């Protein structure tokens, strides 16, 4: 349906195909199914779209997209937060669809006998991401409970007797659940909560960057934009390495190419962050190197705290 009067969205007078006040099309007829699908997936399959233009600039011109945004060149590129959401959602959708299917849970009765107890299957999240990402996650361990990349272990008897009764009961129940299925359900719950954890980290590292550039008269939002772009490229890299790892799992002859690709991609990412900092903040190599190291250590510490917090939160709420 078209209208010769005012815009049906905001009421402003129409002088062309689009409303000059809100940007809505003058033609608001009910779309065909083809048009509806084109609107939904057009940006994904149109290589001239803002999304692909943004991703290409992001991947091969470190920091340039942040520079464009801060300089006011925004209409030609996807907004930082939207692009971050798209890439993170794509990764976790791909991961959910392609991660290895868990094997049948072992017989809980046989767990009592260490000689007959089956070896627990690898944690879904670690196994699916492959060796190149497992090294980043490493081993999460507490005084009474440990879950590594291969086997879930939980010693109920080792739990501190001085813990509050309610907390101890929940830990014991969670402990038995982890041992019963080799940590597979825990791994799925842990992986499902990683997106929220990553999103929480971005404001934190932006705050660290604000402190590192305290006298540079840069606004906090500028650092936030920078890290939305960095984390977007992180998810692009993670998606690519994950797909290569899954391809290698299906076709073993791809093992070496996948390993080389994974190491190359993550080394590129580490260098990418440094070059992006140089391009956006325009400081000397020595100053950028010091801030890069401080930022990396701060991020690693925050990541470990966030993962440990998520680990115990998931454990006691399962």
Buried (B, 14 or more C-beta within 10 A) or exposed (E): EEEEEEBBEEEEEBEEEBBEBEEBBBEEEEEEEEEEEEEEEEBEEEEEBBBBBBBEBBBEBBBBBBBBBBEEEEEEBBBBBBBBBBBBEBBBEBBEEBBEEBEEBBEEEEBEEEEEBEEBBBBBBBBBBBBBBBEEBEEBEEEBBBBBBBBBBBEBEEBEEEBEEEEBEBBBEBBEBBBBBBBBBBBBBBBBBBBEBBBEBBEBBBBBBBEBBEEEEBEEEBBBBBBBBBBBBBBBBBBBBBBBBBBBBEEEEBEEEBBEBBEEBBEBBEEBBBBBBBBBBEBEEEEBBEBBEBBBEBBEEBBEEBBEEBBBBBBEEB
